[in-house]
Amino acid sequence: MRTRGTLICSVSRHAGLGNRVRAVLSGQSLAEYADRRFFYCWPTERRIFGAAMTDLWQYDAHSVPWSLTKILAVRYPQHNANWKWMAEGSADRVWQIRSGQPLALPEGATPWTQRFRNLRPTDEIADRINDFFDANLRGRPYVGVMIRAHENSHAQTRAMSPISWFIDRMQEISDAVPDIGFYVSCDTPEGTQQILDQFSNAFALPGKGSYNSTISIKASVVDLYLLASSVHILGAHYSSFPELAAHLADGQIALETSVNNAEFNISGAQWSLVEDPLRPYLRRAHVQANPMLPEM
């Protein structure tokens, strides 16, 4: 069947994992809505972002090189993430969009979050998720903790969500629920070790490699699914990564930051556990007696 043309969605070279995923998948939804072939540009560089989309997920859309998008831009300019330009450019054979954010989608287009939940990690990453979950987290309620401490992280994120805030909040939760566990995702080994030294009930993925390397980004995807399989997330402010985890869980767990103060139900009455960490949106109810609460 002949389509109306082509849509190419390019992500910024310096965009992080969360912004890349949101832009590409929303671009795919827009292409489907507009009945256009879809291509995406996901630039990789060793010190900037070292993993392709297909290094992380089983994804069958076709990618194009950055150089091609620059050549095409001579005739087909790169639009922004707001789809309202479509009326003027509807006759163009090629639509180019460059964004570090999710595209605004017309009503009736498939939400990018739905596409995201339908993705499956590569077999290598899926095995690592399952192995760690089975060894350390299966069958127990735990809080996901996502910390941005690296010097390359956004300054506002580091200022508003210092490690000290996570430590204080984790201690409050531990005091209220002594049996709760923690899964820690931090972008520096020093930050990770600081948490592990202070909390005996905390776990973290080993062997994460250097910042933004292929190994590190693959480990980030493991983190993503293990965070999403928790009963609550403590996340860094102004970071799309913990938001990705919450979307993976289909909004069934709260994302708390130093700014939004989302409530954590310490009674366990609203907790739900995950059986398959590759599908953290499928959950079963869990109620745990809390010795710190009075008998009703």
LOLO-627268 format. One line per 4 residues: number of its first residue (from 1); for each residue x negated, y, z of N, C-alpha, C, O. Coordinates in steps of 0.1 Angstrom, whole numbers. Example, Ala and Ser with C-alpha at 12.3 -4.5 7.8 and 13.67 -1.06 7.14 Angstrom:
1> -132,-57,78,-123,-45,78,-132,-33,78,-142,-33,85; -128,-22,71,-137,-11,71,-129,0,79,-134,11,80
***
This chain:
1> -9,-12,0,0,0,0,-9,12,0,-18,14,8; -6,22,-9,-14,34,-10,-10,43,2,1,46,5; -21,49,8,-19,59,18,-20,73,13,-23,75,1; -17,82,22,-17,96,18,-31,103,18,-32,114,15
5> -41,95,22,-55,101,22,-62,94,34,-60,83,38; -72,102,39,-82,97,49,-82,107,60,-82,119,58; -84,101,72,-87,110,84,-100,105,90,-101,93,93; -109,114,93,-121,111,99,-122,119,112,-121,131,112
9> -123,111,123,-124,118,137,-139,117,141,-144,105,143; -145,128,144,-159,128,148,-159,133,163,-152,142,167; -168,126,171,-170,131,185,-183,138,186,-192,136,178; -183,147,195,-195,155,198,-207,146,202,-205,136,208
13> -219,149,197,-231,142,200,-233,140,215,-238,130,220; -230,151,222,-232,151,237,-220,147,245,-221,147,258; -210,142,239,-198,138,246,-201,125,254,-208,116,249; -195,124,266,-196,112,274,-186,101,269,-179,103,260
17> -187,90,276,-179,78,272,-164,82,273,-157,78,263; -159,88,283,-145,91,284,-140,100,273,-129,97,267; -147,111,270,-142,120,259,-143,113,246,-135,116,237; -153,104,244,-154,97,231,-142,88,229,-136,88,218
21> -139,80,239,-128,71,238,-115,78,235,-107,74,226; -113,88,243,-100,95,241,-99,102,227,-88,101,221; -110,108,222,-109,114,209,-107,104,198,-98,106,189; -115,93,198,-114,83,187,-100,76,187,-94,75,176
25> -95,72,198,-83,64,198,-71,73,195,-61,69,189; -71,86,200,-61,95,196,-62,99,181,-51,101,175; -74,99,176,-75,101,161,-70,90,153,-63,92,143; -72,78,158,-66,66,151,-51,67,152,-44,63,142
29> -45,71,163,-30,73,164,-25,83,154,-15,81,148; -32,94,153,-28,105,143,-29,100,129,-20,103,121; -39,92,126,-41,87,112,-29,77,109,-23,78,98; -26,69,119,-15,60,117,-1,67,115,7,64,106
33> 1,78,123,13,86,122,14,92,108,25,93,103; 3,97,103,3,105,91,1,95,79,-1,100,67; 0,82,81,-1,73,70,-14,75,62,-14,76,50; -25,76,70,-39,78,64,-48,67,69,-47,62,80
37> -58,64,60,-69,55,64,-77,62,75,-78,74,75; -82,54,84,-89,60,96,-104,56,96,-107,44,94; -112,66,98,-126,64,100,-130,72,112,-124,82,115; -141,68,119,-146,76,130,-161,78,130,-168,69,124
41> -166,88,136,-180,91,137,-184,92,151,-179,100,158; -192,83,156,-196,81,170,-212,82,170,-218,71,171; -218,93,170,-232,94,169,-239,88,181,-235,90,193; -250,82,179,-258,76,190,-272,80,189,-278,81,178
45> -278,84,200,-292,87,201,-297,82,214,-290,82,224; -310,77,214,-315,70,226,-314,78,239,-310,72,249; -317,90,239,-317,98,251,-304,106,254,-302,112,264; -295,105,244,-282,113,245,-270,104,248,-263,106,257
49> -269,94,239,-258,84,241,-262,71,233,-262,72,221; -266,61,240,-273,50,233,-265,38,229,-270,27,226; -251,39,229,-243,27,226,-232,31,216,-226,41,217; -231,22,206,-220,24,196,-207,19,202,-207,11,212
53> -195,23,197,-182,18,201,-182,3,201,-177,-4,210; -188,-3,191,-187,-18,189,-197,-25,198,-197,-37,199; -206,-18,205,-214,-24,215,-206,-26,228,-211,-34,237; -195,-19,229,-187,-19,241,-174,-26,240,-170,-34,250
57> -167,-24,229,-154,-31,227,-153,-38,214,-161,-35,205; -144,-47,213,-141,-53,200,-132,-44,193,-120,-43,195; -138,-36,183,-131,-25,177,-133,-26,162,-145,-26,158; -122,-27,154,-124,-30,140,-122,-18,130,-122,-20,118
61> -120,-6,136,-120,5,127,-134,8,121,-144,4,127; -135,14,110,-148,16,103,-154,30,108,-147,40,109; -167,29,110,-174,41,114,-182,47,102,-185,40,92; -184,60,102,-192,67,92,-203,75,99,-202,79,110
65> -214,77,91,-225,84,97,-223,99,99,-214,105,91; -229,106,108,-228,120,111,-231,128,98,-225,138,95; -241,124,91,-245,131,79,-234,132,68,-233,142,62; -226,121,67,-215,121,57,-205,132,61,-199,139,53
69> -202,133,74,-192,143,79,-197,157,76,-188,166,73; -210,159,76,-215,173,73,-214,176,59,-211,187,55; -216,166,50,-215,168,36,-201,170,32,-198,179,24; -192,162,38,-177,164,34,-172,177,39,-163,183,33
73> -178,183,50,-173,196,55,-175,207,46,-168,218,48; -183,206,35,-184,216,25,-171,218,18,-167,230,15; -164,208,16,-151,208,9,-139,207,19,-129,213,17; -141,198,29,-130,195,38,-135,200,53,-142,192,59
77> -130,211,57,-135,216,70,-131,208,81,-121,201,81; -138,208,92,-135,201,104,-125,208,113,-128,220,117; -114,202,115,-103,209,123,-105,206,138,-113,197,142; -97,213,146,-98,211,160,-88,200,164,-82,194,156
81> -87,198,178,-78,187,183,-63,190,182,-55,181,186; -59,202,178,-45,205,178,-40,202,164,-44,207,154; -30,192,164,-25,187,151,-17,197,143,-13,194,132; -14,209,149,-5,218,142,-11,224,129,-3,230,121
85> -24,222,126,-29,226,113,-25,217,102,-27,220,90; -19,205,106,-15,195,96,-6,201,85,-8,197,73; 3,210,88,12,215,78,4,222,67,8,221,55; -6,230,70,-14,237,60,-23,228,52,-25,230,40
89> -28,218,59,-38,209,53,-32,196,48,-40,186,45; -19,195,47,-13,182,44,-16,177,30,-16,164,28; -20,185,21,-23,181,8,-37,177,6,-41,171,-4; -46,180,16,-60,176,15,-62,161,15,-55,154,23
93> -70,156,6,-72,141,5,-79,136,18,-77,125,22; -88,145,24,-95,141,36,-92,151,47,-94,163,45; -88,146,58,-87,154,70,-99,150,79,-102,139,82; -107,161,83,-118,159,93,-114,166,106,-110,177,106
97> -116,159,117,-114,164,130,-126,162,138,-131,151,139; -131,172,145,-142,170,155,-137,174,168,-132,186,170; -139,166,178,-133,169,191,-141,161,202,-146,150,200; -142,167,213,-147,161,225,-136,158,235,-138,155,247
101> -124,160,231,-112,159,239,-101,150,232,-103,148,220; -91,145,239,-81,138,232,-73,147,222,-71,159,226; -69,142,211,-61,150,202,-47,152,206,-41,142,212; -41,163,205,-27,165,207,-20,157,196,-22,159,184
105> -11,149,200,-4,140,191,11,144,189,17,148,199; 16,143,177,30,145,174,39,135,182,35,124,185; 51,139,184,61,130,191,63,118,181,65,120,169; 62,106,187,64,94,179,51,87,176,51,76,172
109> 39,94,178,26,88,176,23,79,188,27,81,199; 16,68,185,12,59,196,2,66,206,-8,71,202; 6,66,219,-4,72,229,-17,65,228,-18,53,227; -28,73,230,-41,68,230,-43,58,242,-51,49,241
113> -36,61,253,-37,53,264,-33,39,262,-38,29,267; -22,37,254,-17,24,250,-27,17,242,-30,5,244; -34,23,232,-44,17,224,-56,13,233,-62,2,232; -59,21,243,-70,18,252,-68,6,260,-77,-3,261
117> -56,4,265,-53,-8,273,-53,-20,265,-55,-31,270; -51,-19,252,-51,-30,243,-64,-34,238,-66,-45,232; -75,-26,240,-88,-30,237,-93,-41,245,-89,-42,257; -102,-49,240,-109,-59,248,-124,-57,247,-130,-55,236
121> -131,-57,259,-145,-55,258,-152,-66,250,-146,-77,248; -164,-64,246,-172,-74,240,-173,-86,249,-172,-85,261; -176,-98,244,-177,-110,252,-188,-108,263,-186,-113,274; -199,-102,259,-210,-100,269,-205,-92,281,-207,-96,292
125> -198,-81,278,-193,-72,289,-182,-79,296,-181,-78,309; -173,-86,289,-162,-93,296,-167,-103,305,-161,-104,316; -177,-110,302,-183,-121,311,-188,-114,323,-187,-119,334; -195,-103,321,-201,-96,333,-190,-91,342,-191,-91,355
129> -179,-86,337,-168,-81,345,-162,-93,353,-161,-92,365; -159,-103,346,-153,-115,353,-162,-121,364,-158,-124,375; -175,-122,360,-185,-128,370,-186,-120,383,-185,-126,394; -187,-107,381,-188,-98,393,-175,-98,401,-176,-99,414
133> -164,-97,394,-151,-97,401,-149,-110,409,-145,-110,420; -152,-122,403,-150,-134,409,-159,-136,421,-155,-142,431; -171,-131,420,-181,-133,431,-179,-124,443,-182,-127,454; -173,-112,440,-173,-102,451,-160,-96,454,-158,-91,465
137> -150,-96,445,-138,-87,446,-125,-94,445,-115,-89,450; -125,-106,440,-112,-113,438,-105,-116,451,-111,-120,460; -92,-113,450,-83,-116,462,-84,-107,474,-78,-109,484; -92,-96,472,-93,-87,484,-90,-72,479,-93,-69,468
141> -83,-65,487,-81,-50,484,-94,-43,485,-101,-44,495; -96,-34,476,-108,-26,477,-106,-13,470,-97,-11,461; -114,-3,474,-113,11,468,-124,13,458,-135,10,461; -120,18,446,-131,21,436,-136,35,439,-129,44,442
145> -150,36,439,-156,49,442,-165,53,430,-175,46,427; -162,64,423,-169,68,412,-176,81,414,-169,91,416; -190,81,414,-197,93,418,-206,98,407,-212,89,400; -206,111,404,-215,117,395,-226,125,402,-223,135,409
149> -238,120,402,-249,126,410,-261,130,401,-270,137,406; -261,125,389,-273,127,380,-274,142,376,-264,149,375; -286,147,374,-288,161,371,-282,165,358,-279,177,356; -279,155,349,-273,159,336,-257,159,338,-251,164,328
153> -252,155,349,-237,156,351,-233,171,352,-241,180,355; -221,173,349,-216,187,349,-218,193,362,-215,187,373; -223,206,362,-226,213,375,-214,214,384,-215,213,396; -202,217,378,-190,218,386,-186,205,392,-181,205,404
157> -189,194,385,-186,181,391,-195,178,403,-190,174,414; -207,181,402,-217,178,413,-214,188,425,-215,184,436; -210,200,422,-207,210,432,-195,206,440,-195,207,452; -184,202,433,-171,200,439,-170,185,445,-162,183,454
161> -178,176,440,-178,162,445,-191,157,449,-196,148,442; -197,163,459,-211,158,463,-209,144,470,-199,140,474; -221,137,471,-220,124,477,-215,125,491,-209,115,496; -218,136,498,-213,137,512,-198,136,513,-193,131,523
165> -191,141,503,-176,140,503,-172,126,502,-163,121,510; -178,118,494,-175,104,492,-178,96,505,-170,88,509; -189,99,511,-193,92,523,-183,95,534,-178,86,541; -179,108,536,-169,111,546,-156,105,544,-149,100,553
169> -151,105,531,-138,99,528,-138,84,529,-129,78,534; -149,78,525,-150,63,527,-150,59,542,-144,49,546; -157,68,550,-157,65,564,-143,66,570,-139,58,579; -135,76,566,-122,78,571,-113,65,567,-105,60,575
173> -115,61,555,-107,49,550,-112,36,558,-103,28,562; -125,35,560,-130,23,567,-125,23,582,-122,13,587; -124,35,588,-120,36,602,-105,32,602,-101,25,612; -97,35,592,-83,32,592,-80,18,588,-71,12,593
177> -88,13,579,-86,-1,574,-99,-8,574,-106,-8,564; -103,-14,585,-117,-20,587,-120,-31,576,-131,-33,573; -110,-38,571,-112,-49,562,-113,-44,547,-115,-53,539; -111,-32,545,-111,-27,531,-125,-28,525,-135,-27,532
181> -126,-31,512,-139,-31,505,-140,-19,496,-131,-12,495; -152,-17,491,-155,-6,482,-163,-11,470,-172,-19,471; -159,-7,458,-167,-9,446,-173,5,442,-165,14,439; -186,6,441,-193,18,439,-199,19,425,-206,11,421
185> -195,30,418,-200,33,405,-207,47,406,-200,57,407; -220,47,405,-228,59,407,-238,60,395,-244,50,392; -241,72,390,-250,73,379,-264,75,382,-272,78,374; -267,73,395,-282,73,399,-284,62,409,-275,59,417
189> -295,55,408,-298,44,417,-299,49,431,-296,41,441; -304,61,433,-306,66,447,-293,68,453,-291,65,465; -283,74,446,-270,76,451,-263,63,455,-257,62,465; -265,53,446,-259,40,449,-264,34,461,-257,29,470
193> -278,34,463,-284,28,474,-280,36,487,-278,29,498; -278,49,487,-274,56,498,-260,51,503,-259,50,516; -251,48,494,-238,43,498,-239,29,504,-233,26,514; -247,21,497,-248,7,501,-255,5,514,-251,-4,522
197> -264,14,517,-271,14,530,-261,18,542,-263,13,553; -252,26,539,-243,31,549,-230,22,551,-225,22,562; -226,15,540,-214,7,541,-217,-8,538,-219,-11,526; -216,-16,548,-218,-30,545,-207,-37,537,-210,-48,531
201> -196,-31,536,-185,-36,528,-184,-30,514,-173,-31,508; -195,-24,509,-195,-18,496,-203,-27,486,-213,-33,490; -199,-27,474,-206,-35,463,-209,-26,451,-201,-16,449; -219,-29,444,-223,-22,432,-229,-31,422,-236,-41,426
205> -227,-28,410,-233,-36,399,-248,-34,398,-252,-23,398; -256,-45,398,-271,-43,397,-275,-42,382,-267,-45,373; -287,-38,380,-293,-39,367,-286,-29,357,-283,-34,346; -285,-17,360,-277,-7,352,-286,0,342,-280,7,333
209> -299,-1,343,-307,5,333,-308,20,334,-303,26,344; -316,27,325,-318,41,326,-306,49,320,-298,44,313; -305,61,325,-293,70,322,-291,71,307,-300,74,299; -278,68,303,-273,69,289,-280,59,279,-279,60,267
213> -288,49,284,-293,39,276,-282,29,272,-271,30,278; -284,20,262,-274,10,258,-270,2,270,-259,-1,272; -280,-3,278,-278,-11,290,-269,-3,300,-259,-9,305; -272,9,302,-265,18,312,-250,20,307,-241,19,316
217> -248,22,295,-234,25,290,-226,12,290,-214,12,293; -232,1,287,-225,-12,288,-221,-14,303,-210,-19,305; -230,-11,312,-227,-13,326,-216,-4,330,-208,-7,339; -215,8,324,-204,18,327,-191,12,323,-181,14,330
221> -190,4,312,-177,-2,309,-174,-13,319,-162,-15,322; -183,-20,324,-181,-30,335,-175,-22,347,-165,-26,353; -182,-11,350,-177,-3,361,-162,2,359,-154,1,368; -159,5,347,-146,11,343,-135,1,347,-125,4,353
225> -137,-12,343,-127,-22,346,-126,-26,360,-116,-29,366; -138,-26,367,-138,-29,381,-132,-18,390,-125,-21,400; -134,-6,386,-127,5,392,-112,4,390,-104,6,399; -108,1,378,-94,0,375,-87,-11,382,-75,-11,383
229> -94,-21,386,-89,-33,393,-88,-31,408,-84,-40,416; -91,-19,413,-90,-15,427,-76,-12,431,-67,-12,423; -74,-9,444,-61,-4,449,-60,11,450,-49,17,453; -71,18,448,-72,33,449,-85,37,444,-95,29,445
233> -86,49,438,-99,53,433,-102,67,439,-94,76,440; -115,68,444,-121,80,448,-130,84,436,-140,78,433; -126,95,429,-133,99,417,-139,113,418,-135,121,425; -149,115,409,-156,128,408,-146,138,401,-139,135,392
237> -146,150,407,-138,161,401,-143,164,387,-155,164,385; -134,168,378,-138,173,365,-146,162,357,-155,166,350; -142,150,358,-148,139,351,-137,131,344,-128,127,351; -139,127,331,-129,119,324,-130,105,328,-121,97,325
241> -142,100,333,-144,86,335,-134,80,345,-128,70,342; -132,85,357,-122,79,366,-108,80,361,-100,72,364; -106,90,352,-92,91,346,-90,79,336,-79,74,335; -101,75,329,-100,63,321,-96,51,329,-88,43,325
245> -103,50,340,-100,38,349,-85,38,353,-79,28,353; -80,50,357,-66,51,361,-57,48,349,-46,41,351; -60,52,337,-52,48,326,-53,33,323,-43,27,319; -64,27,325,-65,12,323,-55,5,332,-50,-5,329
249> -53,11,344,-44,5,354,-30,9,351,-21,6,359; -28,17,340,-14,21,336,-8,30,347,4,29,349; -16,38,354,-10,47,364,-5,40,377,2,47,384; -9,28,379,-4,20,391,-12,22,403,-8,18,414
253> -23,29,402,-31,33,413,-34,48,413,-34,54,402; -36,54,425,-38,68,425,-53,71,423,-62,64,428; -56,83,417,-69,88,415,-70,100,425,-64,110,423; -79,98,435,-81,109,445,-95,115,442,-105,108,440
257> -95,129,442,-107,136,441,-109,145,453,-100,147,461; -120,152,454,-122,162,464,-112,174,463,-111,182,472; -106,175,451,-97,186,449,-82,182,450,-74,190,455; -78,171,444,-64,168,444,-58,161,456,-46,161,458
261> -67,155,465,-62,149,477,-51,139,476,-41,140,483; -51,131,465,-41,121,464,-40,111,476,-50,108,481; -28,108,480,-26,101,492,-30,86,491,-27,80,481; -37,81,501,-41,66,501,-32,60,512,-33,63,524
265> -24,51,508,-15,44,518,-22,34,526,-24,23,521; -26,37,538,-34,28,546,-27,16,551,-33,6,555; -13,16,550,-5,5,555,-6,-7,546,-3,-18,550; -10,-5,533,-11,-15,523,2,-18,517,3,-27,509
269> 13,-11,521,26,-14,516,28,-12,501,36,-19,495; 19,-4,495,20,-2,481,8,-7,473,7,-4,461; 0,-15,480,-11,-20,473,-7,-31,463,3,-38,466; -14,-33,453,-12,-44,443,-26,-49,439,-35,-41,436
273> -27,-62,437,-40,-69,434,-39,-73,419,-29,-76,414; -51,-74,414,-53,-78,400,-58,-92,399,-67,-96,406; -52,-100,390,-57,-114,388,-67,-114,376,-77,-122,377; -65,-106,366,-74,-106,354,-80,-92,353,-73,-82,349
277> -92,-90,357,-98,-76,356,-99,-71,342,-102,-59,341; -98,-79,332,-97,-73,318,-84,-67,315,-82,-60,305; -74,-70,323,-60,-65,322,-56,-59,335,-46,-64,341; -62,-49,340,-59,-44,354,-46,-37,355,-42,-33,366
281> -38,-36,344,-24,-31,345,-14,-42,349,-3,-39,351; -19,-54,349,-10,-65,354,-14,-68,368,-25,-72,371; -4,-66,377,-7,-67,391,4,-75,399,15,-76,394; 0,-79,411,10,-85,420,10,-78,433,-1,-73,437
285> 21,-77,439,22,-70,452,14,-76,463,12,-89,463; 8,-68,471,0,-73,483,3,-64,495,3,-52,494; 6,-71,506,8,-64,518,-1,-70,529,-2,-82,531; -9,-61,535,-19,-66,544,-16,-60,558,-14,-47,559
289> -15,-68,568,-13,-62,582,-25,-54,585,-37,-57,583; -22,-42,591,-33,-33,595,-33,-32,610,-24,-26,616; -44,-37,616,-45,-37,631,-46,-22,637,-44,-21,649; -49,-12,628,-50,1,633,-36,8,634,-35,19,640
293> -26,2,629,-13,8,629,-4,1,640,-6,-11,643; 5,9,646,13,3,657,23,-6,651,28,-5,640; 28,-16,659,38,-25,656,51,-17,654,54,-8,662; 59,-21,644,72,-14,642,83,-23,649,95,-19,648
***
